[in-house]
Amino acid sequence: MRDSKRIALLEPSLPTAAELLPWLEQIDSARRYTNFGPLCRRLETELAASLATDCEVVAVSSGTLGIELALAAWRLPQGARVLLPALSFVATATALMRAGLVPVFADVDPDNWCLTPEIARAAAEQIDAVLPVAVFGRALNPALWDAFTADTGLSVLIDAAGAYGNQLPGRRTAAVFSMHATKALAAGEGGFVACPDPDLARAIRTGSNFGFDYENPRPGVVQHAGTNAKLSEYHAAVGLAALTAWPAQCAQRIDLAKTYATELRELGDKIILQDDGAPWSRSVFVLRAPSGIDATTVTALTELGVESRRWYWPPLHRHPAFADCERIGDLARTEMLAAQLIGLPFHLHLDDDDVARVCVALDSVLP
Ligand SMILES: Cc1ncc(COP(=O)(O)O)c(C=O)c1O
């Protein structure tokens, strides 16, 4: 049976034109449009304050470029080997390769679906650095990654693209966030790196500006080739307006996740929630169905008017672009999870009836 109302998977909640206007008027007055303008600097300051930890924030034009620049700022030798989870979005691996580094895929923890310090410790002799991912926004413990660096001497950067509101940087560990339209804190496109180390922040900022370092006494000279990853004042305006709406939207996202967790109890052991359904602010809502998810599950849900997506399918090591990359172990847990994960509609235009309908539909398509 087809249901009349189609429930969308993702519907961004970006600021309205009216909410943007005061910020856009500031751009008109200042006549600064990019190159670390006042709105970009204000966004960085407000984001750093919101993270409630001692760090410097560098805004960039996307999360992907934030990862690339942060990795490049370590100045590892070309071809250095960086461990990353095989369960992630392609940008984790592409950013790493474009920074001139070599991806080495690791397996993930079956409960939280993330690469853990324990997994990385077992591989420490074979790698030069680690890029763990806050998978689906699930925060990693930065203190544990700080301890990993202290013990092994290996640098760690957290890909926290979808984890604003949950993830904090560590004392030694920087974290990169995305402000893509589908993220909980969205600027359309954009991202930022939260750096505990001011020297790393400066290197990332310089890298985002072709390699020109404004604090350098010889500002017109480039020491290391950079790129253009500056956040424009227009995107900073959207980010600032989004930050104003953040406290209310974050609370709504946590409530929505709680409503899902409650409704999904009806499905018993047909499903397993990441982190046991702990209430944190999400950009996406992904769960595990041990009976397996494939294209027919997605089609069956579509027939019932519910959009869904297999996240992350295929896992990274199965993409042709990364098929030749090295793996540590057989990645059995990644394979198992990738064959069982499904993302359900998750956005602020859903009401309780929608969530109930999604859960009934999922129940009906799972064996
Ligand atoms: C895990 C992960 N890393 C990196 C990115 C890339 O972020 P952006 O789209 O801002 O480049 C994403 C985007 O969805 C992501 O989910």
The ligand as an ORCA input file, in Angstrom:
! r2SCAN-3c Opt
* xyz 0 1
  C      32.483     11.461      8.119
  C      32.551     12.622      7.178
  N      33.736     13.160      6.873
  C      33.841     14.223      6.044
  C      32.730     14.792      5.463
  C      32.915     15.923      4.508
  O      32.380     17.147      4.964
  P      32.021     18.287      3.879
  O      30.799     17.839      3.163
  O      31.792     19.526      4.697
  O      33.196     18.427      2.989
  C      31.473     14.271      5.738
  C      30.286     14.880      5.106
  O      29.196     14.407      5.185
  C      31.369     13.158      6.615
  O      30.186     12.615      6.896
*
